[in-house]
């Protein structure tokens, strides 16, 4: 069960990037339904993050966060790409799809390589994977 701390840190980083990405572009679209969908995704990422953080604390693991430079450059790049687009909502949906796809790949890789984990950690990693898939399905309609 030595892979629980790395798995939890990976979950934390993935959900942090999701939250940062959403916050960076949320106000770049006027589409109310789309903004509502982004807020819902933000809330789900926040819940998963908090659960991963608590499980990490329970294991006395050292939390690892997304580097500030990574967070800043991602937000700046996203804002610039959205503002340059003819259809900001479609561009944001595209960026969200790309981010969710990266998150899914990372989650699937972690689940495969980290082996058997304590059920709560395993369940949380699978929940994140399902959340990424749900987010992809939700964003498709806005392309």
Secondary structure, DSSP 8 states (H G I E B T S, - for coil): -TTHHHHHHHHHHHHHHHHHHHHHHGGG---HHHHHHHHHHHHHHHHHHHHHHHHHHHTT-------HHHHHHHHHHHHHHHHHSSSHHHHHHHHHHHHHHHHHHHHHHHHHHS-S--HHHHHHHHHHHHHHHHHHHHHHTT-
